[in-house]
Amino acid sequence: MTQPQTHAFQAEVKELLGLMIHSLYSHKEIFLRELISNASDALDKLRFEALTRSELLAEDSQLRIRLELDGERRRLRVVDNGIGMSRDEVIENLGVIARSGTRKFLEALRQRGENSPELIGQFGVGFYSSFMVASRVTVTTRRADLARGVRWSSAGDGEYTIEELDGLPRGTSIELELRSLESAEGEGAAQDAQDFAEASVLRELVRKYSDFVEWPIQMAASHFEGDGALKRSTAPDGVEVVTLNSQRPLWLRPKDEIKPEEYAQFYKHLTHEWSDPLETVHFKVEGSSEYTALLFIPGERPFDLFEPGRDRARVNLYVRRVFVMADCEQLLPTWLRFVRGVVDSSDLPLNVSREILQHNRAMAQIQKRLVKKTLDALASLLANRRPDYQRFWEAFGAVLKEGAVMDAEQRELLAGLMLAPSTRGEGAVTLDEYIARMPAGQDKLYVLRCADVEAGRRSPHVEALHARGAEALLFVDPIDEWLLDTLREYKGKSIVALERSELDDASEAAKFERERQERELRTVLEQLESDLGEHVQRVRVSARLVDSPAVLVDDAGSVGPHMERLMRQSGRTPPKRKRVLELNAQHPLVERLKVLGQNSEREQLKEWSELLLGQALLAEGSPLPDPSRFSKLVSSLMLAAAK
């Protein structure tokens, strides 16, 4: 045994624990679910490691979770004989709170206040929910392949002590010094608060949250004297115990026997979320490859969805009920990484590794079926529960678009699931709905990439469409730059990005008129190309403008603004963005340009051309190349008009 050492938690932890204790207080019962889930994970890990190292089970082969209660002293222990932790693992797992970002977690807590329990699990803080009910938490643990163990203890006050111990059994014991009922706060006043030092309360919580955990959750039978409903047995250490959970994995039960609330409970156990899933997909496949899948589509976006390294689907793989791998990346593509669930196969070898899985033909077939079932579920959600699908799309639409970019086989199907706001100002619509209401004679799908929806609806790019009674769909996500470079058509109809393409003329007469205007303005157009050569490669007469004097259009092969920003952030110099300035030949300002050109007022023409360019940049939400110069030109123009 070594002397205990005191360590400080990472910065802001004292504030974080205080917020958790008070902000999450009305849902404090979830602490037991979190501790049992962690114990179940530890048993899963031990069983898997023991497949190749059987000596790990020699000490105690009957894996279990036990709740040990001392009501008089208000002590509760959650004990498992799983894999355990080493000293370094204890410091890493218990000494660093909210590994996904403490500051971000604190901000979310402050913003959500009393509605913040759903944050648990999204930041790796499940264990720390213990401090909602305990004044001190002590963890005693020994890893299965080590001789010495560790004791960790903290009162949640910003510090913890840690010491090494001899003679500990394999596994982990978490002891909670429960707060008194008189210390209950908020909605749960003392007379209404749950007493977690009561065996009956713990029994109901296990049934509520953890009935489907595969491992037996046991308590001493002495806590339930006179209750004949609980089956008694004798544990290896001679204690008479009762098992509180049914232990039957939910995914192996027939789905017509499972209630929606049972699915919701399992989802919360699996994900540590507080809210219910938006949709559940449960099916069994028999034949050449046999497996059962239970997948969940969340209703809310996790905070780390776009974090670096968070690019694999979080679906756990089991083989004949034996846990093999968490977050198995071979089960679903990265663009379905929001899906949670389990897959239990009867065919894969138990000692599978990531390398074996990558070359296993059965895994490819499983993934194909999982993708189809997930997309079918989303299509059904879109068709039958539009508000729920809208909620899903707002949370995960940008991720689903990645699939349309990356997966050519699924591209059109995924395109059919996309929602986009329209320049009409109505709710978001699908591509099929857009096609169904296109004006007669329109054979293309018009889209516009823009900074935000309101900017898109005001954009000069859509003026001619409005005049024709047509509309464009607006795309505002960063991924849309790649999406629309890849998605060139849908169901045989071309997709035209207005910010990159010339708008087709409405008629031959309109085309003839534009050619006439080009000839009349040729001198002005050439002079503008010369004056603005640093910023644009060409100036031409526009077919898309009605009210605005000018608009900027990207060349079809140019780098988009988002890619340009990414390249600059990574220290690379992007290729020069090729842009075209289009002029509205019927606008009074352009008419004035023509007069200036005819009168050879070269300097004034140059100033007006700079103003038109600046105006076009502001209209699309882009920065000006020289704001000071633009301001001076506007001031001069205003002074001239005032004379």
N, C-alpha and C positions, 0 to 999 in steps of 0.2 A: 504493500500500500504506500502511495506517495502522498505528500502534503497537498491539500487542495489548492488550486490556483484560481485567482479571480480574474475574469476577462470582462472587458466592456463590449456590449453589443455594438454593431455598426451604428453610425450616426442616425439620429431621429427615432431610434427604436422606442425610447421611453414615451415619446409623444404618440407613436404608432400604437403601442399597447394600450395607452390610455384611451385613444379613440376607439379601438376595438372593444374594450371593456364597456364603454358607455354607448357608442353608436350601434353596436351589434347586440346590445344586452337583451332586447326583447326576443331574440332567437338563440339564446344561449345553449339550448339543448343539442344543437348541432355538434358540439364538441365531442360527444360520444361517437357520432357517426364518423367524424374525422379520425379519431384515435383507432377505432375498429378498422377503418379502411387502411390506415397505415400498417396496422398489425397484419391484416390480410395480405398486403403487398409483401411484407417481410416473410410470411410463410410461403407465398408463391415463389419468391426468389430462392429460398432455401431448397424447396422441392426441385426447382429447375437445376440449381447447381449440384444437387445430390445425384442427378442423373449420371454425371460423369465422376462424381466424388462421393461415393456411397458412405465414406467414413464420417461425413458431416452429420449423418442421421444416427450414428452409433450411440450417442449419448441419450437420445430420446426420439423415437421414431413416430410417436403419436402427436401429430401437429395439431395445435389448438390455440384458442384465445380464451383467457379467463378474466372475469371481472371479480376482483376481490374487494369486499366492502367491510369497512369498520365504521358502523353507524355512530357509535358513541364518540369516537375521536374525529368523525367526519373525514375519513380517509377513503379514497377510491383508487384502486390500482387497475390498470389495463395491462395484462401480461400476455406475451406471446413467446413461443419457443421457436421463433423464426431465425432468419439469418443474422440478426443483431448488427451492431455497428462498432467500428474501431474508433479510437480516440479522434483521429483526423476526420472521420465521417461524422462524428458527433459535432465537432466544431463547425464543419461545413454545413451540415443539415440543420442544426439547432442554433448556431451562433450567428447565422446570416438570415435575416428575416426578409421576406418579399424579394426573392432573388430576381424576379422580373423587373424590379425597380421600386425601391422603397418610396422615393419621392412621388412617383406616379400613383402608387397605391394610396399614399396619404392624401393626395389631391382628390382622388376618386372618393375616398371616405368622406372628406369634407363636403364634397359636392352632393353626395347621395344621402348623407345623414342617416336617418332611421331606416332607409331602404337599402342599406349597403350589404346585407348578408350575402347577396349573390356574388360579391367580390371574392369571397373565400374560394380557394381553389384556383383562381385565375392568377394569383400572385405567390403561391406556395406558402400560405400562411395558415393552413388548416390546423397544424399542431398548436399554433398559438391561440386558437379559439379556446384552449384549455384555461387561459387566464381570465376568460369571462366568468368562470365558475370557481376558480381556484386562486387562493392567495399565494400559493407556492406550488411549483411543479418540479418534481425530481425524477430524472430518467436514469435508470440503472440498466446497463446493457453490456453484452459480450458477444463479439462476432464469432460465428461458428468455427472458424479456422484459427482463432487466436486463444492464447491461454489466459490473458489478463483482460479484465473488463474496465468499464468507465462509469463513473457517476457524475451526472450533470444536474445542476440545481439552480433555479432562479425564482425570484419573487416578481418578475416582470417589471423591475425598477431600473432597467438599463444595464444591469450586470448579471453575470452568471458565474458559478464556480464549477470547476471540473477537477476530478482526481481519478487516478487509476486504482483498481481494486483487484484482489485475488479471490478465487473461490466462487465466482459468480456462475450461475447456470447459463446455458446458451439462450440467446434471445434478448428481449427488451421488456422492462417493466416501467410503466409511467405512473407515478403516484401523484395524486392531486390532493392537496389540503383544501377541502371544499370551504367556500365562504359560508357564513351563517345566513339563514333566511332573512334575518334582520337587515342584512346589507343589500338586499334586493333593491333595484332602482327602476325608475321609468314605469312602463305600463305594468310590469309584473311586480306589484306591491308584495310585501312580505306574506300576507295572508293568501295570496293567489300564486305565489312562486312555486315552481316545481322543486321538490327536495331530492337532489341527486344522491343523498345519503340513504334513500329508501329503495330497497330491492325491487319493489313493485314498479317504481318509476323507471328504473333501469331496464327492467324486463319489457315494458311497453315501448321504450325507445329502441331497443334492439329489434323488436317486432316491426316497428314503424320504418326504421331506416336500414336495417342490416339483416333482415330475415333470409335474404338470398345469398349471403356470404357463404362460400363453399365450406369454410372451416367451422368446426363447432365453436360456438360462443357459450362458455359455461360459467355457472356461478355455484357456490356451495349450496347444497340442498337444504342446509339448515336455515337459509333465508326464506324458504318456502314450505315450512312445516304445515301439514294439513291440506296442501294443494295437490290433489291427485291427478291434475291434468298434465303435470310435467313428469316426464320419464326420468327416472334416476339411474345413475351408473356410478362406478367407482373409477376415479382417475388413477393414473400410474403412481401418483404419490400417496394413494390411499384415501384421498378426500372424496366423500360422496358428493356428486355434482348433478346438476340438471343442465340440459342443453336448451338455450333460449331461442335458437333459430332453426328453421327447417333445413337449411344447408343445400337445398336443391337449386342449382343455378337457373336463373330465370330463363335464359335463352334455350334451355333444353326442355322446357315445358311447352305443351301445345299452345299456340297463340290464342286460340279461342277460349282458353281457360284463364287467360291473364287479363286482369282488370287494368284500365288506363292508369290508375293511381299506382299500381305495382310497377308498370313501366317507368313512371315518373320517379318512383323511389329508387329503382335501380339506376336510372340515369344520374340521379343526384349522388348516389354512392360511387358511381364510376367516375364522374367528372368533378365532384365536389362543388357543383353549382347549386344554387338555391331555387332557381326558376325551373319550370317544367320544359321538356323539349318541345319544339314546334311540330315535329313529325317523327314517327317511329316506323322503321322498316325491319320486319322480322320474317325470315323465311328459312326453309330447309331444302337442301339439294341432295338428291340421292341418285345413284347410278355409278358411273365410272369414277366420279369424285364425290365424296360425301362430306358435307359440312353444314353447319348451322350458323347463320349470321343474324345479329341483332344490332342494328345501326340507328343512330339518333341524329336528327338535324336540329341543331340548337336554334333558339329564338333570338339570342343576343350574341353579338360579336365579342369574343374574348379580347382582352387588352393586348395580348401578345401575338395576334394573328399575323401581323406584318413585321414582327421582330426578326432580326437576322438569326438564322438557325432554326426558326419555327416553320419549317417547310415540308413537314410530313404529316400525313393523316394520323390522328390519334385513335387508332383502332388496335386493340390488343389481340394477340394470336394465342389460341389454346389448341392443344392437340389431345384429344380424348380427355377433356376437362383439366388437363395439366397446363398451367400457365407457361408459355414459352417466351413471349416477347411483347413488350409494351411498345406502342407507337410503331407498329410494323409498316415500314414504308412500302413494302411490296404489295400490300393489300389494296391501297388506293393511290391514285396519282396525287401529286402535290396540289393540284387545283381543286381537290376535294378535301383539303386538310381540315376543314371545319367539321367534318363528320366525326362523330364519336361512336364507339361501340366495341363489340367483340365478335370474333370469328372462331369457331371451334371445329377443327377438322378431324376426320377419322383416318385420313390417308397419309399425312405427313409423318416423317420420322420424328420421334421425340427429341432427338439430339440435334435438331435443325439449328443452323447458324445463319447469319445474314448472307454469307457467301453461298451456302447451299440453296437458300430461298431464291437468290437471284437467278439460279439456273434450274429451278424447279418448274416444269411445265404446268403442274397443277396450280401453282400460284398465279400464273398468267391467266388461267381460266377462271380462278376465283375472282381475281381483280376485275376481269371483264364483266362477270355477272354482278359484282357489287356496284360497279359503275352504272350498269344498266338499271339496276333496281333503284339506285339513288336518283338517277335522272328521271325515271318513271315517276317516282314519288314527288319530285319537284314539279313535273308536268301536271300531275294530278292536283297538287297544291295550287298551281297557277290557274287551272281550269275551274276548280271547285271552291277554293278558299282564297279569293283574291286579296283581301286585306292581310291575311297571314303571309301570303307569298310576297306582298309588298314589303312587309316587315322583314322577311328573309332577305329579299333583294337589297334592301338598304344596308343590311348587316354584311352580306357575303357576295353581293353582285360583282364587286371588283375582282374577287378571287375566282368566281365562275368564269369571268371573261378571260382569265389566264388560260383556261382550258381551251377556249376558242382560238387562242393564239398558238398553243402548244400542241394540240391534238387535232390533226386534220380529219381524222375519222369521225370525231364527235362535233366538228365545227358547226355544221348546219343545225344539228340538234340543239347545241348550246345557244346558237344565235336565236333559235325560236323561243328560248327561255329568257332572253334579255328584256329588260324594261328600260325605257328611255323617255324622259320628258319631251314634249313637243313644243314647237314654236306657237302652237295654238293656245297655249296656256292652260290646257286641261291636265288631268292626271297622266302619269307615265303609261306608255302603251307598248305593246309588243310589235315586232316587225310585221307579223301577220295582221294585226289590227290596223297598222299603218297602211298596208297594201289594200286592205278591204275598203278603206275610205279615200284612196287616191282619186283625184279628179280624172275624168275621162281623157284619154290620150297620154297620160303620164305613165311611162314605162320604167322609170328609175326610182330608186330609193335615195332621197336626199338626206344627208346627215351633216352635222357641224360640230367640230371639236371646239370647245370654248372653255373659258376659265370658270364660269358658273352659269347656271340656268338663266338668270335674268340678263346677264351680258349676252348670252346667245340669242335670246328673244329680241333684244334691241340691236343685234348685229346688222350692219349694212349687207352682209352676205345673203340675208333672207328677204330683202325688200322685193325683189322680182317675184319670188315664190308667193309672197303675200298678195301681190297684185294679181297673180293668176288663181288665187284661191287654194294654193297648195301649202304644204308645210314641210318642215325639216325636223328630224329627231336630233336631240342635243346630247352630246357625250362629254362628260366633264371629269372623268377619272383619269389619272396619269396613264393607266394601262391602255386607255382608248387610243393612244397614239400608235401602239403596236397592233391593237385589235383591228383598227380600220385599215392599216397597211396590209393586214392578212385577210380580213373578211372583205373580199371584193364583190361578192354577189350573194344573193339569198333567194332560193327557189327560182333560179333562172333570171332574176332581175339584178341589174348592176346597182352597186351601192356607190353613190357619188358624194365625196367629201367636198363640201362647198368651199372650204378654206384652201383647197388645193386644185380645184378643177374649174374650168370655164363652164359657166351655165349655158346649156343649150338654148339657142334662140327659139322663141315660140313659133316662128313661122319663117318662111323664105323671105317674106317682105321685111321682117325685122332684121334678118341677117343682111339683106341688101342695104338697109338703112344704116346699120352699124358700119359696114364697109365704106359708105359715103362719109360718115362722120370721121372715120380713121383718116380718110384722104384730106378732109378739111383741117384736121388737127395735126397733120403729120409734122409740121414745123415745130409746134408746141411740144408734141410727144418726144421728138428728137432732142429738143433743148432740155426737157425734164430728165430724160435718160442721162444726158451729159451732166446736169447739175446734181442729180441724186445718185450718180453711179456708185458711190460708196455704200449706198443702202439698198438699192434695187437694181435688178439686172435688166428690167424692161418696164415700159409704160405703155398702156394700151387703153382703148375705149372699152367700157364695161357693158355687159348685157344683164348684170344682176342688180344694178343700182336704180333706185327710183327717187329717193329723197336725199340721200347722202351724196356729197361731191366726189368722194374717193374711198377706196378700200384696198387693203393689201391682201394678196393671195400668194400662198406658197407654191413654188414649183413642185411638180409631181415627185421629183426625186430628192427634194431637199430634206434636211434633218428637221424634225419637229421641235417645238420649244421645250418640251419636257426632256427629250433626249439631249438637247443642247445643254440644259441645266445640269443633268446628270454627268455629262462629260466634263463640264467645267468643275463640278464638285470633286470629281475624281482626279483632277489635275491634268486632264487632257484638253487639247484645243480642238473644239468641234469644227467640222468643215463649215465654210461660210454658208449661211442660210440664204438660199436663192429665193428672192421675192419679186413679185410683180405688182406694180401700182396700177390699179384700174381707175379710170376717171368716168364720171357721169357726164356725157357730152351735153346733156340738156340742162345741167345745173348752172345757175347764174355765175357761180364762181369760176367754172370752167369756161363759160362764155367770156368772162373777163380775162382769163389766161390767153384765150385766142386773140383778144384785142391787144394785149400786151405783146404778144409774139409778133403780130402784124406791125406794130409800131416800133418794134426793135427796142423795147424797154427792158433790156437784158437783166439789169440788176434787180429791178422790181419783180420780174418774172421768176428769178431765182429765189427771192424771198417768199413769194407766194407758193412756189413749189415746196419749200421747206415747211410752210404752214400746212399745206395739204397733207404732206407726209406725216407731220406731227398729229394732225387731226385723225388720220387713219389709224395711227398707232394707239392713240387714246381710245378710239372707238372699240378696239379689240382688247383693251386692257394691257397693252404692252408698254414698257418704259420708253421714254423719249431718249434719243441719242445725246441731246444737249438741251436739258430743260431750261437752262439760263438763256440760251440763244432763242428758244421758242418763246419764252416769256417776253423778251425784248421785242420780238417781231410782232407779237399780239399787241403789246403796248403801242408800238408805232402805228399799227393798223387802226387802233382805236383813236389815237390822236388825229390821224389823217381824216377819219370819218367825222370827228367832232368839229373840224374846221368848216 
